[in-house]
Each structure stands twice: as C-alpha cells, then as structure tokens.
Amino acid sequence: MSEAPPKTVVVVPTYNERENLPVLVGLLDELRLPNLHVLVVDDSSPDGTGELADKLAAEQPERIGVLHRTEKDGLGRAYIAGMTRALDEGADVVIQMDADLSHPASVIPQMLETLESTGAAVVLGSRYVPGGSTAAEWPWHRKALSAWANFYVNTLLRLRVKDATAGFKAWSAEGLRAIDLPSVHSNGYSFQVEMNYRTVKRGMTIREVPIRFEERVKGASKMSLGVQVESALAPWRLLFGRDR
C-alpha cells in the first residue's frame, strides 16, 4: 500500500481580491497536485471576496476552505491565523501565497521538491537568485528600493538569503512549529523578515528557487507608508529584542 502524498495547504490572505481569487484558484487546480488544498483567509473584504470564497469552497469542499476574520489587522496576523488553522488540520506543508497573481503558481512543484529533497525548513520563491526576476512594469526606483531593502535586512540580520523580503514560501510543518507562530510579533511585510530570522536563529535551513515576480493586474497595492516604516524598523527590533 503506497503512502498518501503530503497534505499541502496554500494559505492565501485576501482583502478586496474578488477579481483575482478565482483566477488563482484556477491556476492551482491546473497543477493537478495530489492532496493540494487552499485556505482563503479573508479580512471582511467590502468587495465581496469572502462571499466569493465561500462559493468556491461550496463547489470544492474537499479542497478549499475559508477563514473569515472580523477585522483587518495586517498581513502578518492573517498569515498566522491561516497557518495555525492549516497546522491544526494536519498540513504537512504550508505555502504562503499572495492573492494578486504576482506569485507564479507554476513554481509550486519545484518548491515542494526542493523542500523534500533538501530537508529545508522553508523554500523561498526568490526574485534575486539566478533565473529570478521582477516585473518589467516596475519602475527603476521600485527595483532600487527592493534591492536596498534586501541589502539592509541581510546586513543587519545576516540571513544569507538573496530575497529576504520574499512573500512566496513553502514551509515544512516542523519548521513552522519550531518558529512558535503565536509569539511572532511583526505585521505587514516585516512579518516575512521575522519568520526568516527565527528560522536562521534556530539553526534551520532556508533554500531559494527562482521566480518571476509579476505586477498585480487587478486591484490596489496594500503597501502603505505605515507598512514601509514598520518594515524599516523591524530588523532593529529583531536584532536587539527578544525575537531570537
């Protein structure tokens, strides 16, 4: 009798992603990966994303789940809630993925293979390893800001990864449990940095595979000034705080 394939749960936080969500679910369906599930974490989107997610879940109840949150309190909190639910429901692998179609679903099989073959705690979908790239639509100043953010974070925290702020990740369940999700403090994009930092501080391995990061097609970016300030301060808090 052959073993069942590992249970993989793609956690997708949403806020006003009604147009993008069904496209993403379709792309994940096309992968035809056994035991692949989707958990949508919706923060009470006023555009009806949550209701649409419920409809998709009703059509594929064995593959799609929805977690409704009553307040919009940041990307990090949404991911913590979704990852915790995924682990509680027996996930062997948890994938972080944006709903805006900037992360290529086609790379997921390679991420899963790398996670299994290397024993890493997490595999990043990286814009900055050989073969990776950012959207052609990005203006030079956005590319420069992204490159500077990675240099800044790596210089302070010594993560030794090319894409320290990457948001497309495949985690082993063991890696997530070792990080102690309930005690993760960061929100916004600095959440990605804190998760990497905790991985490195616990002696676990991070691997990277190349992706092409695309610009969102529909909807508005969630990158506010407050998020940028938090992201700039987070490495210092991690370096001198208790997040070890």
N, C-alpha and C positions, 0 to 999 in steps of 0.2 A: 504494500500500500504506500503510495507516494505521499510525501508531506505536503500540506496545504501551503500555498505561497504566502509570504509575509503579508500581514494586513497593513496597507499603506493608506494613510489619510491625508488628503490635501486640505489644509486649513486656509480658507480664503476670507479675510475680513472685508466687509463691504460697507460703504456709505455712499448712497446715490450712484450705484453702478448697474442700474436696471438694464441699460443697453448692452453693457459688456458681459454681464454674468452668463446669459445663455450661450454666448459665443464661446466663453471659456469652458463651460461645461461640455459643449460640443467637441472642443479640441481635446479635452481629457478623455471623452468617450472614444474618440478616434484612435487613441493609443492602444486600446484593447488590452490593457494590462490587467491580469487577473488580480482580484482582491484589492482593487483601487477604489477608494471611497472619497467623497467630497464632503467637507463640513463648512458650510457658509456661516460666518459669524457677522450678523447684521446689527448695526447700531441704530435701530429705529429710523432707517432712511426715509425721509419725507417723500421721495420719488417712487415709493412702492417696491424697492428692491427686496425687502423682506417678504412681501406677499408673493412676488415672483419666485423667490427661493422656495417658499412653501409649495408652490405649484410644481416646480421642478422636482422637489422631494416626493410629492404625491405620485408623480409619474415614475420615479425610480426609487422607491422607499428603501430598497436594499443597498443602494449605492450613495444616496445623497441625504445628508442631514442638515438641519438648520438650528442655529443657536441664536435666539433673539436677546439682545441686550437693551435695557431701557434707557441707557444714557451713552452719549458719545464722549468717551473719556480717553481717546487716544489709541493709536495703532498697537502699542505695546500691550495695553490692557486687553484689547481684543484678541491678540495672539495668545496671551497667557490663558485666557478663558477657553479658546479653541483647542490649544494644545493639551490643557488639563482634561477637557472632555474627551479628546482623542485617546489619551493615555488611559483614562478611566474605562473606555470602551474597547480596550485591548489592542490598540495600534502597536505594531512593531516598528513602523517608520512613520514619521510625521513630516510633511512637506509644507513649508511656508511659501505662499504664492500670492502676488497681488492680483486683484480682480480687473485691473485696467489693461490687460493684454500686453504689458511691457515685458513679461517673462515668457520665454518660449516653452510651451508645454512639450514640444518635441524633444527637449533635452532631458526630461524626467527619466527615461530608461537609462541613460548614461549616468545620471546622478545616482540612481538606485544600484547600478552595477558597481560603481566606484565605492559607494558606501559599504556594500557587501564584501568586495574583494580586498579593500584596504583596512577594514576594521576601524575606520574613522568614526568619530562621534557625529560629525556633520560634514556635508559636502556643499560647498557654495557654488551657485551659478555665477561665474565671475566675468566681469567686463574687461578685466585687465591682465588676464593670463594670455599667452599666445593663442590666437584664434578667436579671442573675445573682442567685442566692440560695443560702442554706444550708438544711439540712434543718429542717423545722418542729419536729422532735423535739429539736433541740439546745437545751439549757438556756441561759439568758442568760449564765452565766459562761463557757461554752464559746465562745459567739459573741464575747464580750468578749475572751477570750484570743486567739482567731484574729485579730480586728481589731487587737489590740495587737501581735501578732507581725508583722503586715504593716507597721504603722507603724514599729516598731522596726527591722526589716530595711531598709525603704526609707530611713529617716532616716540610718542608718549607711552604707549601700552605694549610695544614690542610684540605685536600679534603675529608678525611674519606671514601675513597673507596679502595677496595683491588687491583684493576687493573687500576691505574691512567693513564697508557700509552696505554690502550686498543684502538684498531682502529676499532672494530666491534661494531657499536652503532645503536640504533633505537631512533630517535628524534621525539617528537611531533612538529608540525608546530609552535605552540605557543611558545614552548621552544626555537626554533631556532630564531624566530623573536625577542624574548626578549634579546637574546645574542648580537644582532646587528652585523650580519655577515660582512657587508662591513668594519667594523673597526677592525676586527681580524687581528693581525699583524704576528703571528707566521707561520712558514712554516715547512716542514718536519714533524718529529714525535712530535715535541713540540707543533704542532697545536692541537693534542689531549689533551694535558695538559691545554693549554689556554682555550679550549672550556669547559672543566670540571671546570676550575677555575671561568670562567664567570658564569656558571650555579650556582655554590655554592654561589658566591658573590651576586647574585640576589635572593637568598633565595629559589631557586628551588631544586627539589629533583632528586638525581641520584640513580637508582637501578642497581643491577647486577644479571645476571643469568650465570650459569657455562657453559663454553665451553671447548672443547679440541682443542687447537691451534696446527695446523699441519704445518710441514715444507713444503715450496713450492716444487713442483715436477719438474716443468719446468721453465726455465728462470733464471735470476740472481737477487740477492737481491739488493735493492736500498739503503741500509744502508752504507753511505759513512762517512769518518772522519768528514767532514764538518757538516753533519746532526747530528752526535754524539755531536760535540762541541756546536751546536746551542741548542740541547736538554738539555745539562748540564747547559747552561747559562739562558735558558728561565724562570725557576722558579724565579730566582733573578730579572729579568726584570719585571715579573708579580708582584712580591712582592713589589718592590719599584717604579714601573712605574705607568702608568695611566690606566692600563687594569683592571678596577675594576667592 
